[in-house]
Amino acid sequence: MAAATYALLLVSCESPFAPDESIVSQLVANPLSATMTVGETRAVTVRVLDDAGNPINDRRLFWSSQSPAIATVSQEGIVSGVAAGATQIAVSAGGKSALIPVTVIARPVSLVRVTPATSSVVAGATTQLAAQALDAGGETVAGRPVLWATSDMTIATVTSTGVVSGVAAGTTNITATIDGVLGSSVLTVQPVPIASIEVSPSAEGLIVGAQLQLAATPRSATGVALPGRSIAWSSSTPSRASVSSTGVVTALSPGTATITATAEGVNGSARITVSLVPIDTLSLTPQSSTVAAGQSLQLVARIVDANGARSCPDAASRGTPTSRRSPP
C-alpha cells in the first residue's frame, strides 16, 4: 500500500504531456532490483515504452528515493548505498512510474587492526588501544561495535572502550573482535620501578662473632612496598663484617662496615660498627708474692670476656719484667 501510494504521488507530480507526444505505456528498469553495500554506487537504466512496445527516447525521467537515509539516487539514475536497510527507488515519466527495490547491506569486515600492535605499561597504570575495521579493499568500515578481551586477566584487564590496565608483570594478548573478525595487540606489563630500598635496621653495633639479620624493603616512588624483588647483598669491608645472600651480617673484627642491598640498580644501606667482646673479669697470677730485692717476678694476666671465653695477652702485652735492688 505504501509503495502504491509512493508511486501515485510520483505520477501526480508529472507534467501533462502534449497532445502530439506518444503516450507512455510502461517503464522498464534494469536492474529490476538491486542489492549493494554501504558506499557502493549502481547505475539504473530505464526504457520508456509506448503501447506497441516501442521505445520513447525524448521523455525526461524523474528519480527519487523512498528513504534517502538508506539509499539516494541522482537524476541520472545513479543509486548510492548510505546505510544498511531496504528502500525503493522510484522513476517516473509520462504519467507512468516504476519502483526498484534496493537492499543496502553493511560492508563486510575483512581485517581488524589494533593499534599499537605492541605496547607496554607499568603495573597499576593504563594505556589506550584502538581498533580499526577494514574491508577487502582496505577502506575503513565505521560504526561497528567492538568487543575487547584479554587472554590473561591476572596480567592485564581491558574495558569495553579499549582502556588496558596493567595488573602484574608479564605478557598477554589484547583482542578486538568486530563482526566476528579478530585483531590483537601484544601487551607487556612491566613491574613498578623501584625508587628506593629501605634497609632495617639502618645502623647497628655488633661485637666480634655476633650475627644480625638485615631486612631490605624495595619501595615505589609513592612509598608502596614492592615485594618479590631479588635483592643482592654486599659489604664494603668483608674483613670486618661479612653478609650472606640472605642479609645475615657476621661481625669479624673491630671497625665499621657498610652493608648494601641492591635491586634493579637501586641501593639501600646499613652501617655496622663492630667492637671487641667486652672484658668481664681480669685476673693476675700469682695474686700475691714476695720478691727479694734485686729479683724479678713474672705476672700472668688472664682475661674472661662477656661470652665466658678465656684468653691470655701475648708477650708484647705482658710487658717486660722489672727488678729492684734492696737499698744498701
C-alpha positions in Angstrom: 0.0 0.0 0.0 2.9 2.4 0.9 4.7 1.6 -2.3 1.5 2.2 -4.4 0.9 5.5 -2.6 4.5 6.5 -3.2 4.2 5.7 -6.9 0.9 7.6 -7.1 2.5 10.7 -5.6 5.3 10.5 -8.2 2.8 10.2 -11.1 0.7 13.1 -9.8 3.8 15.3 -9.8 4.4 14.7 -13.6 3.7 17.5 -16.1 0.8 16.7 -18.6 2.2 15.5 -21.9 1.5 17.5 -25.1 -1.2 16.1 -27.5 1.3 15.2 -30.2 3.5 13.2 -27.8 3.5 9.4 -27.7 1.6 8.0 -24.8 3.8 6.3 -22.3 2.6 2.8 -21.6 5.2 1.4 -19.2 8.7 2.0 -17.8 11.1 -1.0 -17.7 14.0 -0.6 -15.2 17.3 -2.5 -15.4 18.0 -4.0 -12.9 14.5 -4.7 -11.6 16.0 -4.7 -8.1 19.4 -4.1 -6.6 21.5 -5.3 -3.6 24.5 -3.2 -2.8 26.9 -2.4 0.1 27.2 0.8 2.0 29.2 3.3 -0.1 28.7 1.4 -3.3 27.1 3.1 -6.3 24.9 1.5 -9.0 23.5 2.8 -12.3 19.9 2.1 -13.1 18.7 2.4 -16.7 15.1 2.7 -17.7 13.4 2.1 -21.1 10.3 4.2 -21.8 7.8 2.2 -24.0 4.6 3.1 -25.8 1.5 0.8 -26.2 3.2 -1.1 -29.0 6.3 -1.7 -27.0 8.3 0.9 -29.0 10.9 3.0 -27.1 10.2 6.6 -26.5 13.5 8.4 -26.2 12.6 12.0 -25.7 11.0 11.7 -22.3 12.6 13.1 -19.1 12.9 10.8 -16.2 12.2 11.8 -12.6 14.0 9.9 -9.9 13.5 9.8 -6.1 14.3 7.6 -3.1 11.7 6.5 -0.6 14.3 6.6 2.2 17.4 8.7 1.4 18.9 7.7 4.7 19.3 4.2 3.3 19.9 4.9 -0.4 20.0 8.1 -2.6 19.5 8.5 -6.3 20.6 11.2 -8.7 18.5 12.5 -11.6 20.9 10.5 -13.8 19.8 7.2 -12.1 22.9 6.6 -10.0 21.9 4.9 -6.8 24.2 5.2 -3.8 24.1 3.0 -0.7 24.1 5.1 2.5 23.2 2.8 5.4 22.1 -0.8 5.9 18.4 -1.3 5.2 15.8 -1.7 2.5 14.1 1.0 0.4 12.7 1.7 -3.0 13.9 3.9 -5.8 11.1 5.4 -7.9 11.3 6.6 -11.5 8.5 8.3 -13.5 7.9 9.6 -17.0 4.7 10.5 -18.9 2.4 9.7 -16.1 3.9 6.2 -15.5 6.2 5.0 -12.8 8.4 2.1 -11.8 9.7 1.0 -8.4 13.1 -0.6 -8.0 13.6 -2.4 -4.6 17.0 -1.7 -3.2 18.7 -3.5 -0.3 21.8 -2.0 1.2 24.0 -4.2 3.3 26.9 -3.3 5.5 30.3 -3.7 4.1 31.8 -6.9 5.3 34.8 -6.6 7.6 37.9 -8.4 6.3 40.5 -7.2 8.8 40.7 -5.7 12.3 43.7 -3.6 13.0 44.6 -3.0 16.7 47.0 -0.1 17.4 49.5 0.0 18.7 50.4 -3.6 17.7 52.8 -3.9 20.6 52.8 -1.8 23.8 54.0 -1.9 27.4 52.5 -0.5 30.6 53.7 -0.4 34.2 51.6 -2.5 36.6 48.9 -0.3 38.0 49.0 2.1 35.1 46.7 2.3 32.0 47.1 2.7 28.2 44.5 3.2 25.4 44.2 0.8 22.5 42.3 1.5 19.3 40.6 -0.9 16.8 40.0 -0.2 13.1 37.8 -2.3 10.9 38.8 -2.6 7.2 37.0 -4.1 4.2 38.6 -6.2 1.5 39.7 -3.0 -0.3 41.5 -1.7 2.8 38.8 1.0 3.4 37.7 1.8 6.9 34.4 0.3 7.9 33.0 2.7 10.6 30.2 2.4 13.1 30.7 -1.3 14.0 30.7 -2.4 17.7 34.0 -3.6 19.1 34.3 -6.5 21.6 37.5 -6.2 23.7 39.1 -9.1 25.6 42.3 -10.1 27.3 44.0 -13.5 27.2 45.1 -13.3 30.9 43.3 -11.1 33.4 46.0 -11.7 36.0 48.4 -9.7 33.9 46.1 -7.1 32.3 42.4 -6.2 32.0 40.6 -4.2 29.3 37.4 -2.2 29.3 34.7 -2.1 26.7 36.4 1.1 25.2 39.9 -0.5 24.9 41.5 1.0 28.0 44.0 -1.5 29.3 45.2 -1.7 32.9 48.4 -3.4 33.9 47.9 -5.9 36.8 51.1 -7.8 37.2 54.4 -8.3 35.3 54.1 -10.5 32.2 52.9 -10.6 28.6 49.3 -11.0 27.3 47.3 -10.5 24.2 44.5 -7.9 24.0 42.0 -8.8 21.3 39.3 -6.7 19.5 36.5 -8.5 17.6 34.3 -6.7 15.0 31.6 -8.7 13.1 33.4 -11.9 14.0 36.8 -10.8 12.7 39.5 -10.7 15.4 42.6 -8.4 15.7 45.1 -8.4 18.5 47.9 -6.5 20.2 50.7 -7.8 22.4 50.9 -6.1 25.7 53.9 -6.3 28.1 53.3 -5.3 31.7 56.4 -4.0 33.5 56.9 -4.2 37.2 56.6 -1.0 39.2 60.1 0.7 39.2 61.9 0.6 42.5 62.6 4.2 43.7 64.3 3.3 47.0 65.3 0.5 49.2 64.8 0.6 53.0 67.3 -1.5 55.0 66.4 -2.2 58.6 68.0 -1.7 61.0 69.8 1.2 59.3 72.6 1.2 61.9 73.7 -1.3 64.5 76.6 -2.2 66.8 77.9 -5.7 67.0 80.6 -7.4 69.0 83.0 -9.7 67.2 81.4 -13.0 66.5 77.8 -11.8 66.7 75.3 -12.0 63.8 72.5 -9.8 62.7 69.6 -10.3 60.2 69.0 -7.3 58.0 65.8 -6.8 56.0 65.6 -4.9 52.7 62.2 -3.4 51.5 62.1 -2.0 48.0 59.6 0.8 47.6 58.0 2.7 44.7 58.1 6.4 44.2 54.9 6.7 46.3 56.4 4.7 49.1 54.5 1.5 48.4 56.4 -1.7 49.4 57.3 -3.9 46.3 57.6 -7.5 47.5 59.1 -10.3 45.4 62.1 -8.4 44.1 65.5 -10.0 44.0 68.0 -8.5 46.5 71.8 -8.7 46.3 73.8 -8.1 49.5 77.4 -6.8 49.8 79.8 -5.4 52.4 82.2 -2.5 52.0 84.7 -4.2 54.3 84.2 -8.0 54.4 87.1 -8.5 56.8 85.2 -6.5 59.4 81.6 -7.6 58.7 80.5 -10.1 56.1 77.0 -10.5 54.8 75.2 -13.6 53.4 73.0 -13.7 50.3 70.0 -13.6 52.7 71.2 -10.5 54.6 72.8 -12.1 57.6 75.7 -10.0 58.9 78.6 -11.6 60.8 80.9 -9.3 62.8 84.5 -10.4 62.3 86.9 -7.6 63.5 86.6 -4.2 65.2 85.7 -1.3 62.9 82.9 -0.1 60.7 81.4 -1.5 57.5 78.6 -0.5 55.2 76.2 -3.3 54.2 74.4 -2.6 50.9 71.2 -4.1 49.5 70.8 -3.7 45.7 67.8 -4.4 43.5 67.3 -3.3 39.9 70.1 -0.8 40.1 68.8 0.9 43.3 70.8 0.7 46.6 70.0 0.9 50.2 72.5 0.5 53.1 73.0 0.0 56.8 76.1 1.0 58.9 77.5 -1.7 61.1 80.0 -1.0 63.9 82.0 -4.0 65.2 83.5 -3.9 68.7 85.7 -6.3 70.7 83.8 -8.5 73.2 83.8 -6.6 76.5 86.0 -7.9 79.3 84.1 -9.5 82.1 87.0 -10.3 84.5 90.8 -9.8 84.6 92.9 -11.8 87.0 96.7 -11.8 87.7 98.7 -14.8 88.7 100.1 -15.1 91.2 97.7 -13.0 93.1 100.3 -12.2 95.8 104.0 -12.8 96.1 107.2 -11.7 97.9 110.1 -10.6 95.8 113.6 -10.2 97.2 115.5 -7.0 96.4 117.1 -7.2 93.0 114.9 -10.1 91.9 112.1 -10.1 89.3 108.8 -11.8 89.1 106.7 -12.7 86.1 103.0 -12.0 86.4 100.4 -13.5 84.0 97.1 -11.8 83.2 94.1 -13.9 82.4 91.0 -12.3 80.7 87.5 -13.7 80.6 85.2 -11.9 78.2 81.4 -11.4 78.4 80.9 -14.6 76.5 82.9 -16.6 79.0 85.9 -17.0 76.6 89.3 -17.1 78.3 92.4 -15.6 76.9 95.9 -14.6 77.8 97.7 -11.5 76.4 100.6 -12.2 74.1 104.2 -11.4 75.1 104.0 -7.9 73.8 101.1 -7.1 76.0 102.7 -8.6 79.1 105.4 -6.0 79.3 109.0 -6.6 80.5 109.6 -8.0 84.0 111.2 -5.4 86.2 113.8 -5.9 89.0 114.6 -3.8 92.1 117.6 -3.8 94.3 117.4 -3.5 98.0 118.9 -0.4 99.4 122.4 -0.8 101.0 
